Amino acid sequence: MQFSTKCIHGDGQRFAGDNTGAVSVPIYQTATYAHPEAGKSTGYDYSRLQNPTREQLEKVVACLEGGVDALAFSSGMAAIAALMELFSPGDNIICDCDLYGGTVRLFDNITSKNGVTVTRADCSSQDIAGLIAKNTRAVYIETPTNPMMNVIDIAALAKITRQKGILLIVDNTFLSPYFQNPLSLGADVVVHSGTKFLGGHNDALAGFLVVNSNELSEKLRFIIKTVGSGLAPFDSWLVLRGIKTLPVRMEKSQQNAIAIAKYLQSESKVTKVYYCGIEGGKGYEITKRQARGFGSMITFEVESRALALHILKSVKLIRFAESLGGVETLITYPFTQTHADVPEDLRIKNGITDRVLRLSAGIEDAADLIFDLKQAIDSTPSL
Ligand SMILES: *Cc1c(COP(=O)(O)O)cnc(C)c1O
């Protein structure tokens, strides 16, 4: 089956427990399930452990990423926090230096507190093999990175982690499984903030872990049922519904992003445009090799902080809000929003200055979006 079909039908298996013919998977809004008699179960005991709506969603996501199993969490951060429970005090993980701000906050404050040391490296350029110590258990990356759009060669890194017998974890939120499948390139775990492209409508939080082995699946199933951060039935249904249109949304938002990136490149007050679909640009060749598209995330730098703030205040159609990957175009100020908790020296080193804006192209009409950005930039009071 092709990708678009999987988005609608998953692996083609219908949920066996429903015999009404319901085309949309029902929302099993129940906390618990009655048992026929002592020692017997329908297979469903308690919704922290099993819920048919969540299970259907997990099947679809596993299918889209080509994984053995997928687990649905109440948010992307809940997924990453549960994943960190795989590690024990004394373990080390290597992470890329440009990550989602919430992940940096988790690693710096919670993971470290639990005795797991986190080594930061630039996985797009540094020699990672040399950094892997005896106690290193995993390498954790995003590609393209948030927000600086650095691209990391997944297959090359997987070769190293495989050789060393450690896990490669890839947060695939930015490209979604429609454009990139890290497991097929050698990664062991894929992370998603399902709040973003998978859900796609800025109306629900969700997170996923997708794994390539039964062993990892068992360990993580034990963790999710124990820590209790599984996705609620209604939110599972919203994300299932969102995924049905993932391919058409990804295509349209990418088209818009390409048009917006071109416009931004032509704007004299825009000093840098980071988009991995710019031919000859940083990361273009690797993205072409390992992904099927460039996505719809654009980071750009403007000539002054005042202009950045003016744009945030002046956009009308585009909303100034955190998050990404929805049908609505959003603009974000990583410096004080998504990446505020990244230590300042690291933020500056990565290029996340007070002149940097991040845009997530939605699926509105490109001309309307460009008109909105242009009126915001052109209305700058002279400084
Ligand atoms: C948003 C995001 C997360 C966190 O997900 P939530 O659903 O907001 O908890 C993790 N990684 C990336 C790349 C993100 O964009």
The ligand as a Tripos MOL2 file, in Angstrom:
@<TRIPOS>MOLECULE
LIG
   15    15     1     0     0
SMALL
NO_CHARGES

@<TRIPOS>ATOM
      1 C1          6.9830   20.7630   19.7020 C.3       1 LIG1
      2 C2          8.1430   19.8680   19.6240 C.ar      1 LIG1
      3 C3          8.4130   18.9340   20.6270 C.ar      1 LIG1
      4 C4          7.5660   18.8390   21.8820 C.3       1 LIG1
      5 O1          6.2770   18.3970   21.6090 O.3       1 LIG1
      6 P1          4.9770   18.8330   22.4610 P.3       1 LIG1
      7 O2          3.8960   18.1080   21.7610 O.co2     1 LIG1
      8 O3          4.8780   20.3160   22.3690 O.co2     1 LIG1
      9 O4          5.2030   18.3800   23.8540 O.co2     1 LIG1
     10 C5          9.4980   18.0960   20.4610 C.ar      1 LIG1
     11 N1         10.2850   18.1770   19.3710 N.ar      1 LIG1
     12 C6         10.0620   19.0720   18.3890 C.ar      1 LIG1
     13 C7         10.9680   19.1130   17.2070 C.3       1 LIG1
     14 C8          8.9900   19.9510   18.4820 C.ar      1 LIG1
     15 O5          8.7840   20.8460   17.5120 O.3       1 LIG1
@<TRIPOS>BOND
     1     1     2 1
     2     2     3 ar
     3     2    14 ar
     4     3     4 1
     5     3    10 ar
     6     4     5 1
     7     5     6 1
     8     6     7 2
     9     6     8 1
    10     6     9 1
    11    10    11 ar
    12    11    12 ar
    13    12    13 1
    14    12    14 ar
    15    14    15 1
@<TRIPOS>SUBSTRUCTURE
     1 LIG1         1 GROUP 0 **** ****
